[in-house]
């Protein structure tokens, strides 16, 4: 499936971001970064599973809870359940073919 990838430099502070139905990248060369595109595609699938808008609410709530828990932006971000799934599988070329629905649920930790 061909995904709409949009170059938004210099507005984007990160390399890439999924905002349904787009993948936003900072630089043209990132359009061919398979690992980044796979990471963001995982997020697009997560967004669809949660009917898009609730995804953003859960993402933000998870970040805020983590921010209180870890008192550190980077740790809070890396421990967002959706990021945990995406980072865990961004290098796996076959993950999107065999990923089970709600795959992010197994990354919830107490």
Secondary structure by P-SEA (a helix, b strand, c coil): cccccccccccccccccccccbbbbcccccccaaaaaaaaaaaaaaaaaaccaaaaaaaaaaaaaaaaacccaaaaaaacaaaaaaaacccccccccccccccccccccc
